[in-house]
Amino acid sequence: MSLDQLKAFLGRMQSDDALRRAVMAAATADDVAQIAGGLGYEFSGDELLRLSGQKVGRVTVTKQDIPGEYS
């Protein structure tokens, strides 16, 4: 797991309002991972989902339940 990369990304998100808005607008965890990848952070959407419900710094990772979404 790229936990260090993921934590570093979440840390950056705390201080970057534009990044936080982009992440909040993302539809899936994979979309968030792609945003992070564009900034040089490497982790997967699955790795992000494994942190669901946990707090990293001042960010609480929360899985969004989207109606009509299938696993």
MARPAKE-728993 format. One line per field, with one value per residue (C-alpha): x, y, z; residue number from 1. Coordinates in steps of 0.25 Angstrom, whole numbers. Example, Ala and Ser with C-alpha at 12.3 -4.5 7.8 and 13.67 -1.06 7.14 Angstrom:
# MARPAKE-728993
east: [49_55]
north: [-18_-4]
up: [31_29]
n: [1_2]
***
This chain:
# MARPAKE-728993
east: [0_5_0_11_7_-7_-5_4_-7_-17_-8_-6_-21_-23_-16_-20_-34_-35_-30_-40_-51_-47_-46_-60_-65_-59_-70_-61_-49_-42_-45_-38_-26_-25_-25_-14_-6_-6_1_11_5_3_-8_-21_-35_-36_-25_-33_-45_-38_-36_-51_-56_-41_-36_-22_-18_-30_-36_-46_-47_-62_-67_-79_-91_-96_-110_-110_-95_-92_-80]
north: [0_14_19_29_35_35_42_52_55_57_66_75_75_81_94_94_99_97_83_80_85_76_64_67_68_54_43_31_28_24_39_44_35_40_55_51_44_56_63_52_44_29_21_14_17_3_8_21_13_5_17_20_25_28_42_46_59_68_60_49_39_37_27_34_25_29_24_14_11_-4_-11]
up: [0_-3_10_11_-2_2_15_8_-2_9_16_4_2_16_12_-3_-5_-20_-18_-7_-16_-27_-18_-12_-27_-31_-33_-29_-21_-34_-39_-26_-29_-43_-38_-28_-39_-47_-35_-34_-23_-25_-19_-24_-21_-13_-4_-2_1_12_20_20_34_38_41_35_40_39_28_31_19_16_5_-2_-4_-18_-21_-33_-31_-32_-26]
n: [1_2_3_4_5_6_7_8_9_10_11_12_13_14_15_16_17_18_19_20_21_22_23_24_25_26_27_28_29_30_31_32_33_34_35_36_37_38_39_40_41_42_43_44_45_46_47_48_49_50_51_52_53_54_55_56_57_58_59_60_61_62_63_64_65_66_67_68_69_70_71]
***
